[in-house]
């Protein structure tokens, strides 16, 4: 397949490529025939790329695609094997004085304060004391962090750490900004604030290149490029990537979703089928013919179809479909089931909380929450950083004694630390799950011993973990050498080898690419179908669509519960999408006259949450923008996303004086 980023390789369902894009000779970034080899491994294989001044350009691709190697070359910290990378007319190494680079792995000194981190970076870049103070204060004010100058960086929330990292990258006032997965592990509110800041910087003429595993974030880029196995295969606006695939999305609600997914995924005439909580996303070339085929196929299999709706494909739908045609999807061998869960009464509770609370001194971290997770159910616990999710999980696991109320785990309400309960629970931690200085096999042996997996089962289950992780034959590899996404796959396998009846997953797919995330959730759904009760936390709200029910925490309170569809239906008002001839100016204008959380910029589009009826809302916004010579070229109502719901509820609580502690 051609690596020229200016054209699309014709996708499977398209007859002709998109027109060749025209680039100006003064592109901010010009990359030509760029290659990087590590011995016999060729990580970057002759890529061509042009990024325009003031553009937010997204680089997306699976783990191991070569994105980080490309960033390191563009950042001037690593030489290319061959080819060239020109940053505003100078080689990448010579351009470092005006290129800011936020790396994926290291960006802050946790034992220094916010102000000390800024001063260290400023002095390293040979700025004067006056420049460090004025610029540092300016960016801290921009990110709402000016009152935290004396706080240690290690004591900041995930979102605040990333804002400080961005401030450190900006203190040199760069002309080009490179961001390698900057929002991994950051909650949705902080992520939206982070992207608002990027849009503002872009409007000031700063060129931004960002790598992200979150495809809803890629929707906010001016253009995106798909990188795979060291090559760039397709480049265009998010809309071009979605539309040019030539596929329609069917939202299918039916019985026996797991079996329906497997059947449809193997049906000729259906491009893809993926399960999302209470429905399937089915990708077809023709909506009417696809709906007919879907109904007939499922009815023939004895599966009742409740509803089929046609919707526009998401960028993640398109991305996964493209990747599936570029590589062999990791299809895990069936889990080696060695025991059956005991029969339980319908509606039996796997995880429960009744008026559960926890205080640390005068601080109420969790405030009398009530929740139930049934066997066979996937429950998603959502909340901003500091909302109380981790404290809640620790109490539900028996790792932390509650101040008040009662927790129920695997049928027990007394001591949750007994050996019998421990053998029925699996736990995958966000911060610690594997030992980096052990091999993959040694880690699996350790966890098999901790969870008392019978010796006769261990070899087969270890083979399953390696197979499901796409790491066959690599058991002797040091775990610390694995990229984050691969490590997460192994950690998940280690947490389920003993076949628990209850499973806690704390951000299990943080930093994992969409194709691997899809494989993760197929396994998670298969365990739930066997009767396992599962509680999962995630900051990626597209992923939260996979859950049967959700609970949203704000400042220690559980403020909303329901299925993804129910939570969306409960929201008042409408989301209206506007396309204008000056999107950034339109965004800035509306934010000055409306609550800022109601307005969000997605590349060339604006999403505005309005309480008025749709037609009145469109007229009201269009007239307001026209007074400042901003023309609306298209406007239409779009469905609420879970991110919209999440932020609307958090902001409602904030107006009532409830917000997470910083």
C-alpha positions as CSV (number, residue, x, y, z in Angstrom):
1,X,0.0,0.0,0.0
2,X,1.3,3.5,-0.8
3,X,2.8,5.5,2.0
4,X,2.1,8.8,0.4
5,X,0.0,10.6,3.0
6,X,-1.6,12.9,0.5
7,X,-3.9,10.3,-0.9
8,X,-6.1,7.6,0.5
9,X,-5.5,4.0,-0.5
10,X,-8.8,2.9,-1.8
11,X,-10.6,1.2,1.1
12,X,-12.4,-2.1,0.6
13,X,-15.8,-0.6,0.0
14,X,-14.7,2.4,-2.1
15,X,-14.1,2.6,-5.8
16,X,-11.8,5.6,-6.0
17,X,-9.3,7.5,-3.8
18,X,-10.0,11.0,-2.4
19,X,-8.5,13.8,-4.4
20,X,-4.8,14.5,-3.8
21,X,-4.4,17.3,-1.1
22,X,-2.4,20.4,-2.0
23,X,0.3,21.5,0.4
24,X,2.1,24.8,0.5
25,X,5.9,24.8,0.4
26,X,6.0,26.5,3.7
27,X,4.5,23.7,5.8
28,X,5.4,23.9,9.5
29,X,6.6,20.2,9.4
30,X,7.9,18.5,6.3
31,X,8.8,14.8,6.5
32,X,10.2,12.9,3.5
33,X,11.2,9.2,3.2
34,X,11.8,9.0,7.0
35,X,13.1,5.7,8.3
36,X,14.3,4.5,11.7
37,X,15.7,1.1,12.3
38,X,16.8,-0.6,15.6
39,X,19.1,-3.3,14.3
40,X,16.9,-5.6,12.1
41,X,13.7,-4.0,13.3
42,X,12.4,-1.2,11.1
43,X,10.1,0.9,13.2
44,X,9.5,3.7,10.7
45,X,9.5,2.7,7.1
46,X,9.8,5.6,4.7
47,X,7.0,8.0,5.8
48,X,6.1,11.2,4.0
49,X,4.2,13.9,5.9
50,X,3.3,17.6,5.8
51,X,1.7,19.5,8.6
52,X,0.5,23.0,8.1
53,X,1.1,26.0,10.4
54,X,-1.5,26.3,13.1
55,X,-2.9,22.8,12.5
56,X,-3.8,20.2,15.1
57,X,-2.6,17.1,13.4
58,X,-3.4,13.7,14.9
59,X,-1.3,10.6,14.6
60,X,-3.3,7.4,15.3
61,X,-2.4,3.8,15.1
62,X,-2.1,0.5,17.1
63,X,0.6,-0.2,19.7
64,X,4.0,-0.7,18.0
65,X,3.0,1.3,14.8
66,X,6.0,3.6,15.1
67,X,4.3,6.7,16.5
68,X,6.7,7.3,19.4
69,X,9.8,6.7,17.3
70,X,8.4,9.3,14.8
71,X,7.9,11.8,17.7
72,X,11.4,11.3,19.0
73,X,12.8,12.1,15.6
74,X,10.6,15.2,15.2
75,X,11.6,16.3,18.7
76,X,15.3,16.1,17.8
77,X,16.1,13.6,20.6
78,X,16.9,10.7,18.3
79,X,18.4,10.7,14.8
80,X,16.6,9.1,11.8
81,X,18.3,6.2,10.0
82,X,17.6,8.0,6.7
83,X,15.2,10.6,5.2
84,X,14.6,14.1,6.6
85,X,12.4,15.9,9.1
86,X,12.2,19.7,8.6
87,X,10.7,21.8,11.3
88,X,10.0,25.4,10.0
89,X,12.9,25.2,7.6
90,X,15.5,23.6,10.0
91,X,16.4,20.0,10.7
92,X,14.6,18.5,13.8
93,X,17.8,18.5,15.8
94,X,18.5,22.2,15.0
95,X,14.9,23.2,15.7
96,X,14.8,22.1,19.3
97,X,14.8,25.7,20.6
98,X,11.3,26.3,19.3
99,X,9.8,22.8,19.5
100,X,8.0,21.7,22.7
101,X,7.8,18.0,23.3
102,X,5.6,16.3,25.9
103,X,6.7,12.7,26.1
104,X,4.5,9.7,26.9
105,X,6.7,8.3,29.7
106,X,8.4,11.1,31.6
107,X,7.6,14.8,31.9
108,X,7.6,15.9,35.6
109,X,9.7,15.7,38.7
110,X,7.2,14.5,41.4
111,X,9.3,15.7,44.3
112,X,9.5,19.3,43.0
113,X,6.6,21.8,43.3
114,X,4.6,23.1,40.4
115,X,6.7,26.3,40.4
116,X,10.0,24.4,40.7
117,X,9.2,22.1,37.7
118,X,8.5,25.2,35.6
119,X,11.7,26.9,36.8
120,X,13.8,23.8,36.1
121,X,12.6,23.5,32.5
122,X,13.0,27.2,32.0
123,X,16.5,27.2,33.3
124,X,17.3,24.2,31.2
125,X,16.2,26.1,28.1
126,X,18.2,29.2,29.3
127,X,15.3,31.5,30.0
128,X,15.8,34.5,32.3
129,X,14.2,34.5,35.7
130,X,11.8,37.2,34.5
131,X,10.8,35.1,31.5
132,X,10.3,32.0,33.6
133,X,8.1,33.9,36.1
134,X,5.9,35.7,33.6
135,X,5.5,32.8,31.2
136,X,4.9,30.3,34.0
137,X,2.3,32.4,35.7
138,X,0.6,33.0,32.4
139,X,0.2,29.3,31.6
140,X,-0.8,28.4,35.1
141,X,-3.6,31.0,34.9
142,X,-4.6,29.7,31.5
143,X,-5.0,26.2,33.0
144,X,-6.6,27.3,36.3
145,X,-3.6,26.2,38.3
146,X,-2.2,29.5,39.5
147,X,-3.1,28.7,43.2
148,X,-1.2,25.4,43.2
149,X,2.4,26.8,42.6
150,X,3.6,25.4,46.0
151,X,2.1,21.9,45.6
152,X,4.3,19.0,44.9
153,X,3.8,17.6,41.4
154,X,3.4,14.1,42.8
155,X,0.4,15.3,44.8
156,X,-1.5,16.6,41.7
157,X,-4.4,14.7,40.1
158,X,-3.8,13.1,36.7
159,X,-5.5,15.9,34.8
160,X,-3.5,18.6,36.7
161,X,-0.2,16.7,36.1
162,X,-0.9,16.8,32.4
163,X,-1.7,20.5,32.5
164,X,1.6,21.2,34.3
165,X,3.4,19.0,31.7
166,X,1.9,21.1,29.0
167,X,2.8,24.3,30.8
168,X,6.4,23.1,31.0
169,X,6.4,22.4,27.3
170,X,5.0,25.8,26.5
171,X,7.3,27.9,28.7
172,X,9.8,28.2,25.8
173,X,6.9,29.6,23.7
174,X,7.3,27.0,21.0
175,X,6.2,27.3,17.5
176,X,5.6,23.6,17.2
177,X,4.2,21.4,20.0
178,X,4.6,17.6,20.0
179,X,2.3,15.6,22.4
180,X,2.7,11.9,22.7
181,X,-0.6,10.4,24.3
182,X,-0.9,13.4,26.7
183,X,-4.3,12.5,28.2
184,X,-3.9,8.8,29.0
185,X,-5.5,8.3,32.4
186,X,-7.0,11.8,32.5
187,X,-10.7,12.2,33.4
188,X,-13.2,13.5,30.8
189,X,-13.6,16.9,32.4
190,X,-9.8,17.5,32.4
191,X,-9.5,16.1,29.0
192,X,-12.0,18.6,27.6
193,X,-10.3,21.4,29.3
194,X,-6.9,20.2,27.9
195,X,-8.3,20.2,24.4
196,X,-9.9,23.6,24.8
197,X,-6.4,24.8,25.7
198,X,-4.9,23.1,22.6
199,X,-7.6,24.8,20.3
200,X,-6.7,28.1,21.8
201,X,-2.9,27.5,21.2
202,X,-3.6,26.5,17.7
203,X,-5.6,29.7,17.0
204,X,-2.4,31.6,18.1
205,X,-0.5,29.9,15.3
206,X,1.2,27.1,17.2
207,X,1.4,23.9,15.2
208,X,0.4,20.8,17.2
209,X,1.0,17.2,16.4
210,X,-0.6,14.7,18.9
211,X,-0.7,11.0,19.2
212,X,-3.7,9.5,21.0
213,X,-5.3,6.1,21.5
214,X,-8.7,7.8,22.0
215,X,-10.6,8.2,18.8
216,X,-13.1,10.7,20.2
217,X,-10.1,12.9,20.8
218,X,-8.9,12.4,17.2
219,X,-12.3,13.8,16.1
220,X,-11.0,17.2,17.5
221,X,-8.0,17.3,15.1
222,X,-7.9,19.3,11.9
223,X,-6.5,16.2,10.1
224,X,-5.4,12.7,11.2
225,X,-3.1,10.1,9.8
226,X,-3.4,6.3,10.3
227,X,0.0,4.8,11.0
228,X,0.5,1.0,10.9
229,X,3.7,-1.0,10.9
230,X,5.9,2.0,10.4
231,X,4.0,3.4,7.4
232,X,1.3,6.1,7.0
233,X,-1.6,4.6,5.1
234,X,-4.4,7.2,5.1
235,X,-4.6,10.9,5.9
236,X,-7.5,13.3,5.9
237,X,-10.0,15.1,8.1
238,X,-11.9,12.9,10.5
239,X,-15.0,13.3,8.3
240,X,-13.0,12.2,5.3
241,X,-11.8,9.1,7.1
242,X,-15.3,8.2,8.3
243,X,-17.1,8.9,5.0
244,X,-14.6,7.5,2.6
245,X,-14.8,4.0,4.2
246,X,-18.2,3.7,2.5
247,X,-19.9,2.0,5.4
248,X,-23.1,2.6,7.3
249,X,-23.6,1.8,11.0
250,X,-26.6,-0.2,12.3
251,X,-27.4,0.0,16.0
252,X,-28.9,-3.5,16.7
253,X,-30.7,-4.4,19.9
254,X,-31.4,-8.1,20.2
255,X,-31.4,-11.0,22.5
256,X,-28.2,-13.1,23.1
257,X,-25.9,-10.3,22.1
258,X,-22.7,-12.4,22.4
259,X,-24.0,-15.1,20.1
260,X,-25.5,-12.5,17.7
261,X,-22.1,-10.7,17.6
262,X,-20.3,-14.0,16.7
263,X,-22.8,-14.9,14.0
264,X,-22.9,-11.5,12.3
265,X,-19.1,-11.1,12.4
266,X,-18.9,-14.2,10.3
267,X,-21.8,-13.4,7.9
268,X,-20.9,-12.5,4.3
269,X,-22.2,-9.1,3.5
270,X,-21.5,-7.7,6.9
271,X,-18.2,-5.9,7.3
272,X,-18.0,-5.9,11.1
273,X,-20.1,-6.4,14.2
274,X,-19.1,-5.3,17.7
275,X,-20.9,-5.4,21.0
276,X,-21.5,-2.3,23.1
277,X,-23.3,-3.0,26.3
278,X,-27.0,-3.2,25.3
279,X,-26.5,-3.2,21.5
280,X,-24.3,-4.2,18.6
281,X,-22.7,-1.8,16.1
282,X,-23.0,-3.5,12.7
283,X,-21.1,-2.1,9.8
284,X,-22.6,-2.6,6.3
285,X,-22.2,-1.0,2.8
286,X,-25.9,-0.5,2.3
287,X,-28.2,0.3,5.2
288,X,-31.5,-1.2,3.8
289,X,-29.9,-4.3,2.5
290,X,-27.8,-4.6,5.7
291,X,-30.8,-4.3,7.9
292,X,-32.6,-7.0,6.0
293,X,-29.6,-9.3,6.1
294,X,-29.1,-8.7,9.8
295,X,-32.8,-9.5,10.6
296,X,-32.9,-12.6,8.5
297,X,-29.6,-13.9,9.8
298,X,-30.5,-13.5,13.5
299,X,-34.0,-14.8,13.1
300,X,-32.7,-17.9,11.3
301,X,-30.5,-18.4,14.3
302,X,-33.5,-18.1,16.7
303,X,-32.4,-14.7,18.0
304,X,-35.2,-12.1,18.5
305,X,-34.4,-8.7,17.0
306,X,-35.8,-5.9,19.1
307,X,-34.7,-2.8,17.2
308,X,-32.4,-1.7,14.4
309,X,-31.5,2.0,13.8
310,X,-29.3,3.6,11.2
311,X,-26.5,5.9,12.4
312,X,-23.4,7.6,11.2
313,X,-20.2,5.6,11.8
314,X,-17.9,6.8,14.5
315,X,-14.2,7.4,13.8
316,X,-13.5,4.3,16.0
317,X,-15.8,2.2,13.8
318,X,-13.8,3.4,10.8
319,X,-10.4,3.0,12.5
320,X,-11.1,-0.6,13.6
321,X,-12.5,-1.5,10.1
322,X,-9.4,-0.1,8.4
323,X,-7.0,-1.9,10.8
324,X,-8.8,-5.2,10.4
325,X,-8.0,-5.0,6.7
326,X,-4.4,-4.1,7.4
327,X,-3.5,-6.8,9.9
328,X,-4.7,-10.0,11.4
329,X,-6.9,-9.2,14.4
330,X,-5.8,-10.8,17.6
331,X,-8.4,-13.5,18.2
332,X,-7.9,-15.2,21.5
333,X,-8.3,-18.9,21.8
334,X,-11.2,-19.8,24.0
335,X,-10.5,-19.5,27.7
336,X,-9.6,-22.9,29.2
337,X,-12.6,-23.2,31.5
338,X,-11.9,-25.6,34.3
339,X,-14.8,-25.0,36.7
340,X,-18.4,-23.9,36.5
341,X,-19.8,-21.1,38.7
342,X,-22.4,-22.4,41.2
343,X,-26.1,-21.8,40.4
344,X,-27.3,-18.6,41.9
345,X,-30.8,-17.1,42.3
346,X,-31.7,-14.7,39.6
347,X,-30.6,-11.2,40.6
348,X,-28.0,-12.4,43.1
349,X,-25.6,-9.7,44.1
350,X,-21.9,-10.1,43.3
351,X,-20.8,-6.6,44.6
352,X,-22.9,-4.4,46.8
353,X,-22.7,-1.2,48.9
354,X,-25.3,-0.1,51.4
355,X,-24.8,3.4,52.8
356,X,-21.1,2.9,52.4
357,X,-19.0,5.9,53.5
358,X,-15.3,6.7,54.2
359,X,-13.8,9.7,55.9
360,X,-10.2,10.7,56.3
361,X,-10.2,13.1,59.3
362,X,-12.6,15.9,58.3
363,X,-12.7,14.9,54.7
364,X,-15.6,12.8,53.4
365,X,-14.1,10.8,50.5
366,X,-17.2,8.6,50.0
367,X,-20.7,9.7,51.2
368,X,-23.3,6.9,51.9
369,X,-23.4,5.4,48.5
370,X,-25.6,2.5,47.5
371,X,-25.0,0.2,44.5
372,X,-25.5,-3.3,43.3
373,X,-23.6,-5.3,40.7
374,X,-25.3,-8.6,39.8
375,X,-23.6,-11.8,38.6
376,X,-23.4,-11.7,34.8
377,X,-23.4,-7.8,34.8
378,X,-20.8,-5.3,33.8
379,X,-21.1,-2.1,35.9
380,X,-19.0,0.9,35.0
381,X,-18.0,3.3,37.8
382,X,-17.3,6.8,36.4
383,X,-16.0,10.0,37.9
384,X,-13.5,12.8,37.6
385,X,-10.2,12.4,39.4
386,X,-10.8,12.8,43.2
387,X,-14.4,11.7,42.9
388,X,-13.9,8.8,45.3
389,X,-13.8,5.9,42.8
390,X,-10.6,4.3,44.1
391,X,-11.6,4.6,47.7
392,X,-14.9,2.9,46.9
393,X,-13.2,0.0,45.1
394,X,-10.8,-0.5,48.0
395,X,-13.7,-0.8,50.4
396,X,-15.7,-3.1,48.1
397,X,-12.6,-5.3,47.8
398,X,-12.0,-5.4,51.6
399,X,-8.7,-3.5,51.3
400,X,-10.0,-0.5,53.3
401,X,-12.3,-0.5,56.3
402,X,-15.4,1.8,55.7
403,X,-16.3,4.5,58.2
404,X,-19.9,3.6,57.9
405,X,-22.3,1.3,56.0
406,X,-21.7,-2.2,54.7
407,X,-20.1,-3.8,51.7
408,X,-21.0,-7.1,50.1
409,X,-18.6,-9.2,48.1
410,X,-19.2,-12.6,46.5
411,X,-22.0,-13.3,49.0
412,X,-20.1,-12.2,52.1
413,X,-20.9,-9.2,54.2
414,X,-18.7,-9.8,57.2
415,X,-15.0,-10.2,56.7
416,X,-14.1,-9.5,53.1
417,X,-10.5,-10.5,53.6
418,X,-11.0,-14.2,54.2
419,X,-9.0,-16.6,52.1
420,X,-12.3,-18.1,50.7
421,X,-13.5,-14.7,49.4
422,X,-10.0,-13.9,48.0
423,X,-10.1,-16.9,45.8
424,X,-13.4,-15.8,44.3
425,X,-12.2,-12.3,43.4
426,X,-9.9,-11.0,40.6
427,X,-8.4,-7.5,40.7
428,X,-6.5,-5.6,38.0
429,X,-5.0,-2.4,39.4
430,X,-4.5,0.7,37.4
431,X,-1.2,1.6,39.0
432,X,0.4,-1.8,39.8
433,X,-0.3,-5.1,38.2
434,X,3.0,-6.7,37.0
435,X,6.6,-6.8,38.1
436,X,8.8,-5.1,35.4
437,X,11.9,-7.0,36.5
438,X,10.4,-10.4,36.0
439,X,9.7,-12.1,32.6
440,X,6.2,-12.5,31.4
441,X,6.1,-16.2,32.4
442,X,7.6,-15.4,35.8
443,X,4.8,-12.9,36.4
444,X,2.2,-15.4,35.4
445,X,3.8,-18.1,37.6
446,X,3.7,-15.6,40.5
447,X,0.1,-14.7,40.1
448,X,-1.0,-18.3,39.5
449,X,0.6,-19.1,42.9
450,X,-1.0,-16.2,44.7
451,X,-4.4,-17.1,43.3
452,X,-3.8,-20.9,43.9
453,X,-4.3,-22.0,40.3
454,X,-3.9,-25.8,40.4
455,X,-0.5,-26.9,39.1
456,X,-2.1,-29.1,36.4
457,X,-3.9,-26.0,34.9
458,X,-1.1,-23.5,34.9
459,X,0.7,-24.4,31.7
460,X,-2.5,-24.3,29.6
461,X,-3.7,-21.0,31.2
462,X,-0.3,-19.4,30.7
463,X,-0.5,-20.3,27.0
464,X,-4.0,-18.7,26.9
465,X,-2.7,-15.5,28.3
466,X,0.2,-15.3,25.8
467,X,-2.2,-16.2,22.9
468,X,-4.9,-13.7,23.9
469,X,-2.2,-11.0,24.3
470,X,-0.6,-11.6,20.9
471,X,2.6,-12.6,22.6
472,X,3.0,-16.3,21.6
473,X,6.6,-17.4,22.0
474,X,7.6,-14.3,24.0
475,X,7.2,-15.6,27.5
476,X,10.9,-15.2,28.3
477,X,10.7,-11.4,27.5
478,X,11.2,-9.0,30.4
479,X,7.8,-7.5,31.3
480,X,9.3,-4.0,31.7
481,X,10.3,-4.0,28.0
482,X,6.6,-4.3,26.9
483,X,4.7,-1.2,25.6
484,X,2.0,-0.1,28.0
485,X,-0.8,-1.6,25.9
486,X,0.8,-5.0,25.8
487,X,1.5,-5.0,29.5
488,X,-2.2,-4.3,30.2
489,X,-3.2,-7.4,28.2
490,X,-0.9,-9.6,30.2
491,X,-2.1,-8.0,33.5
492,X,-5.7,-8.8,32.5
493,X,-4.8,-12.4,31.8
494,X,-3.1,-12.7,35.2
495,X,-6.2,-11.4,37.0
496,X,-8.5,-14.0,35.6
497,X,-6.4,-17.2,35.4
498,X,-8.1,-18.5,38.6
499,X,-11.6,-18.0,37.1
500,X,-13.0,-15.6,39.8
501,X,-16.7,-15.1,40.1
502,X,-16.2,-11.4,40.8
503,X,-13.8,-9.1,38.9
504,X,-12.6,-5.6,39.6
505,X,-10.9,-3.8,36.6
506,X,-9.4,-0.3,37.4
507,X,-8.9,1.4,34.0
508,X,-7.9,-1.8,32.3
509,X,-7.5,-0.4,28.8
510,X,-5.7,2.9,29.7
511,X,-3.3,3.6,26.8
512,X,-4.5,0.6,24.8
513,X,-5.2,1.0,21.1
514,X,-8.7,0.5,19.7
515,X,-8.1,-2.9,18.1
516,X,-6.6,-4.3,21.4
517,X,-9.4,-2.6,23.4
518,X,-11.9,-4.4,21.2
519,X,-10.2,-7.8,22.0
520,X,-10.2,-6.8,25.7
521,X,-13.9,-6.2,25.8
522,X,-14.8,-9.3,23.9
523,X,-13.0,-11.3,26.7
524,X,-14.7,-9.2,29.4
525,X,-18.1,-9.8,27.8
526,X,-17.4,-13.5,27.6
527,X,-16.7,-13.7,31.3
528,X,-19.8,-11.8,32.1
529,X,-21.8,-14.2,29.9
530,X,-20.5,-17.0,32.1
531,X,-22.0,-15.3,35.1
532,X,-19.1,-13.2,36.5
533,X,-19.9,-10.0,38.2
534,X,-17.6,-7.2,36.9
535,X,-17.0,-3.7,38.1
536,X,-14.9,-1.5,35.8
537,X,-13.6,2.1,36.0
538,X,-12.6,4.0,32.9
539,X,-12.0,7.6,31.8
540,X,-12.7,6.7,28.2
541,X,-16.4,7.2,27.8
542,X,-16.7,5.6,24.4
543,X,-15.6,2.5,26.2
544,X,-18.2,3.0,29.0
545,X,-20.8,2.2,26.3
546,X,-19.8,-1.4,26.7
547,X,-21.2,-1.5,30.3
548,X,-24.7,-2.8,31.1
549,X,-25.1,-0.1,33.8
550,X,-23.2,2.9,34.9
551,X,-22.8,4.8,38.1
552,X,-21.4,8.4,38.1
553,X,-19.6,9.7,41.2
554,X,-19.1,13.4,42.0
555,X,-17.3,14.5,45.1
556,X,-18.0,11.2,46.9
557,X,-21.6,11.0,46.0
558,X,-23.1,8.5,43.6
559,X,-25.3,11.0,41.7
560,X,-26.6,9.0,38.7
561,X,-27.1,5.3,37.8
562,X,-28.6,3.6,34.8
563,X,-27.8,2.0,31.4
564,X,-25.9,4.2,28.9
565,X,-29.1,4.7,27.0
566,X,-31.1,5.6,30.1
567,X,-28.5,8.2,31.2
568,X,-28.6,9.9,27.8
569,X,-32.4,9.9,27.8
570,X,-32.5,11.6,31.2
571,X,-30.6,14.7,29.9
572,X,-32.6,17.8,29.1
573,X,-32.0,20.0,26.1
574,X,-30.3,19.1,22.8
575,X,-26.8,18.8,21.3
576,X,-26.5,20.8,18.1
577,X,-23.5,20.6,15.8
578,X,-22.5,23.7,13.9
579,X,-20.1,24.0,11.0
580,X,-18.8,27.5,10.5
581,X,-16.2,29.4,8.4
582,X,-14.3,30.4,11.6
583,X,-14.7,27.5,14.1
584,X,-12.2,28.8,16.7
585,X,-13.6,32.3,16.7
586,X,-17.1,30.9,17.0
587,X,-16.0,28.8,19.9
588,X,-14.4,31.8,21.7
589,X,-17.5,34.0,21.1
590,X,-20.0,31.4,22.4
591,X,-17.9,30.6,25.5
592,X,-18.0,34.3,26.5
593,X,-21.8,34.3,26.4
594,X,-22.7,30.8,27.5
595,X,-21.5,28.4,30.3
596,X,-18.2,27.2,28.8
597,X,-19.0,23.5,29.4
598,X,-21.9,23.8,26.9
599,X,-19.5,24.5,24.0
600,X,-16.9,22.1,22.6
601,X,-14.7,22.4,19.5
602,X,-14.2,19.2,17.3
603,X,-11.9,20.2,14.6
604,X,-14.0,22.2,12.1
605,X,-17.2,21.6,14.1
606,X,-18.8,23.0,17.2
607,X,-21.0,21.0,19.6
608,X,-23.4,23.2,21.6
609,X,-25.7,22.0,24.4
610,X,-28.9,24.1,24.3
611,X,-32.0,24.1,26.4
612,X,-34.1,25.6,23.6
613,X,-35.9,23.5,20.9
614,X,-33.5,22.6,18.0
615,X,-34.8,25.1,15.4
616,X,-34.8,27.9,17.9
617,X,-31.4,27.0,19.2
618,X,-29.9,26.9,15.6
619,X,-31.4,30.3,14.8
620,X,-30.3,31.9,18.1
621,X,-26.6,30.7,17.7
622,X,-26.5,31.5,13.9
623,X,-27.8,35.0,14.5
624,X,-25.3,35.6,17.3
625,X,-22.3,34.4,15.2
626,X,-23.5,36.4,12.2
627,X,-23.3,39.6,14.2
628,X,-19.5,39.0,14.4
629,X,-19.3,37.9,10.7
630,X,-19.0,34.2,11.4
631,X,-21.2,32.3,9.0
632,X,-22.9,29.0,9.8
633,X,-22.7,26.7,6.8
634,X,-24.5,23.7,8.4
635,X,-26.3,22.9,11.6
636,X,-28.2,19.9,12.9
637,X,-29.1,18.0,16.0
638,X,-26.8,15.2,17.1
639,X,-27.2,12.6,19.8
640,X,-25.8,13.1,23.3
641,X,-22.5,11.3,23.8
642,X,-21.7,9.9,27.2
643,X,-19.0,12.6,27.5
644,X,-21.7,15.2,27.1
645,X,-23.8,13.5,29.8
646,X,-20.8,13.1,32.1
647,X,-19.8,16.8,31.9
648,X,-23.4,18.1,32.1
649,X,-23.9,16.2,35.4
650,X,-20.5,17.2,36.8
651,X,-21.3,20.8,36.0
652,X,-24.7,20.6,37.6
653,X,-23.2,19.3,40.8
654,X,-20.5,22.0,40.6
655,X,-23.2,24.7,40.4
656,X,-24.8,23.1,43.5
657,X,-21.4,23.5,45.3
658,X,-20.3,19.8,44.9
659,X,-17.0,19.2,43.1
660,X,-14.1,16.9,43.5
661,X,-11.3,18.2,45.8
662,X,-8.2,19.4,43.9
